[in-house]
Amino acid sequence: MSKSGVNMTPARQDNNPYKKDNRTTPNQGGPNSRDDKRNSGNFSTPNHHHQGGHNQNRDKSGNRNDSRQNLPTKREHEEKHDEKDSKAEGGEKKFTGRCRLFVGNLTPDITENDFKKLFEPFGEISEVYVNTGRGFGFIRLDYRQNAEAAKAALDGLQRKGRILRIRFATHGAALKVKNLHPYVSNELLEQSFSQFGDLERCIVIVDDRGKSTGEGIVEFVRKPGANSALRRINEGVFLLGVDPKPVAVEPLEQKDEEDGMPEKFLTKTEQYKKYEY
């Protein structure tokens, strides 16, 4: 006989597998679920939605925050170390396309070693190419300021009866970006285009008052990255932030607007004498 006031009936368990669980999982409808529209560029194409920047890397393992997952691997540590070595103290990257020089009017007897020795006093060298048959060459120095110093010192220098002609080489992986919103910054432009490949430089062009002109320049490390951006943006609709107007890209047309055409580089032909003053 059971004692009065005590319920000896076992608790009933609900084994219905079709009953919904009212408990909510974390990160549903929370503030972290919203995409930051200012982090990168968005593609808007039929049945496709590619989003760049850091929003592509999401944690698919849930909400567990294990500190061990954030430990860098040996390879990542080496890559970061190499990246630090490739930059100057001011943050400038080494051996970019902006440090590459074209050298013309070379004599046929010049060797690659002779060509390299001309530029060794101005900094480190990573690329040397000489075409003795056509009398020109290319060379890449470590930093832009060193390349500018070499150009200023050697351009117009007479060597074995020929005047050297030096100018900055065309950047083969540079794009011009149009239709930029006035609030697009250098950083946002870099975040948006980093999904296509490694970048050297991203600049929003401003006027003399510091206001955006709606255009920018994006320079990739390698040409395939520039070709990928050119193809994918022109085939789809690429948006930056909340601006509904898509951006447009085209290969950057580079011109020499600094040195012009000095008198010493003109070929003295009979036609030249007619215009001689």
Steps between C-alpha positions, in 0.01 A plus 500: 500500500644838398525792732239771464602818321775337301459433126682180411405513127815527283542813289362465149750548217396646167651279230317660211771555234281743305463752777690822429763622738432862595858563599681737269852452382754778542576749224147485357373851450783643710698810416787292359278345234478823304752552222708810516425658165805721518753220526521402136350502154200291402418329174137523394436257216205267417499195731841599633608704797870522570605702798860597551708620789512326837132390492591190299689345792234396747518248780308192385563305822250695714563745778776322683786740545806286554816703539697216345328563167658846483857383537695571178665212324869495418427581136279797591771629732759480222268675253440786744873527561569516125228762461663718764836466326344606168394838642696809589473677832230725359292203383603511133522163328825391336555414134161617375410590144549867587873432557560357151701707253532489123847582367543579131779585256741236631807397303505148352806399700342552842471192720247423770767547762601841360135602489448396860808687623352828376218472754667324794589827681129588527362192681418132481415347163257215438450497122741557213422457130715618208421480130831575334359460150251782546699702750267512800453340839285486814607509862305492828629667816384452857318827570341774296721774643811303400365451151431873476855576615644263238287655228604853597870411504522280188238641264688692231836356600732441205646151487729395217369765267131443577270696727307273736123545502338390827135512599265305722373186332131446434325313781346200326264413786342841570131584464305824501178491704209735423164591658632498856278642775641812673533301824710219354845510661834345408443231762153405377627487143779265607264274695264475205760411238710269718265213412643494147868473595789648695519880479787745493313828526143636507446875470185711470583798278417836660500855370700796629254542789529138610157394374452174315480523121303174483796315352777286643803288412546137600839336444529122529815303572440273202315542173258205547346681798437811290355290216269320743367827640459647153309198372275434799403863564419567135293180477300572815398791721756595766377721784697676772314549826137611475545704184266354233718624217742225384866580453677462167859395434735526204874456440694801622635709214836621623668810361820682582378838620813594695798504263330571170730517197833671585706643216793266567292192416385618158659328202690760300378424146447725199136532598611620845710779349193650336351560844824605664481840666 
